[in-house]
Amino acid sequence: MVLVALFAVRRRAELRWSLVPWRLVITVVGLFLVVAALTAHGLEDLLRDVAGSSSSLLGDLRLTGTSALGANTVDNLPAYLAMEPVAAGEGQRMMLLLIG
């Protein structure tokens, strides 16, 4: 918002709505809605089965790999929101989720 305000002060004539990447904004908002709808219909249980719950090396790699796959398939923030309940409770699992 600060950058938009500075841009409006210095170059008001060049500030226009076509500069906003609308397709990207709509796509990301849509991804958040899809993740919220899927979470309400059992996505958390599915992700818990895929990511596992053990704290062994293999369990840690499963969680990190699942979160990396989700971040690259969907988008970073919606994938994090979907995976956060799976990793909640333990600091190490949250760190592995963020790494993925």
N, C-alpha and C positions, 0 to 999 in steps of 0.2 A: 504494500500500500504506500510505503514511503517512496519507493521508486516511481510509482505511478504519479504521486503528488509532485515529485521533482520534475518528472517528464512533463506534466501538465503546466508547471510554472515556466519551464525553459522552452519547450517546443509544443505548445498547445495545439497548433494546427496539424501536427503530425500524429497526434494521439487520436486513434479511432478504434472502433469495435472490431474491425477486421484484423487487428493485431492479436486478438485473443484466439488461441488454437481451439476452436469450438468443438471440432470432432474429437480431439483428445480429451477435453473436459467432459463431454457427454459419455465417451467410452469409459473413462475412469469412474464416473458416477454410476454408470450402469453396472460396472464390475462390483462396486460396493453393494448395490442392490441385489445382485445375483448371489454374492457371498452371504448376505444377510438372509435371503430366502432359503438358500441351501442349508445354512446353519440351523434355521428353524425346522428343517425337515431331515435332520440326522447327519449333517456333514461332520459334526464334531466326533461322533462315534466312528465314522468311517476313517477320519484322519487319525484318531487314536489307535485304531487297529493297524493302519499302515505305518505310522511313526513309532509305534511301540511305547512301552512305559518303563522299560528297564534302564538302569543307570550304568550298564556295562559299556564297553567300548563299541560293541556292535549296536546296542540300543542308541548310543549317542550318535553314531554314524547314520542310523536310520532316521532319527529326528532331523539331523542337519541335512541329509539328502532329501527328505520329504519337503522340508521348508525351502530348500534351494530349488527343487523342481516346481513347487507352487509359485515361488517368486518369479521364476523365469517363464512359467506357463501363463499365469494370470497377470499379476502385477505385485510389486513389493508390499504395498500397504494392505490391499484386500487379502493377500495371502497371509500376512502377519496376523490380521484380525481373525482369520479362520483358524490359524494354528495356535494362537495365544492360549485358548483354554486347554489345549493338549499339553502345553509346556508349563502351565501355571503351577505355582507352588514351590518350585525349586529354582534357585538362582542359576545353577549350572545349566539346567534345561532351557531357561529363558535366554541365556547367553548363546547356547547352541542354536536356538531358533533365530536369534539375530544374526549369527554368523551365516546361517543358511540363507 
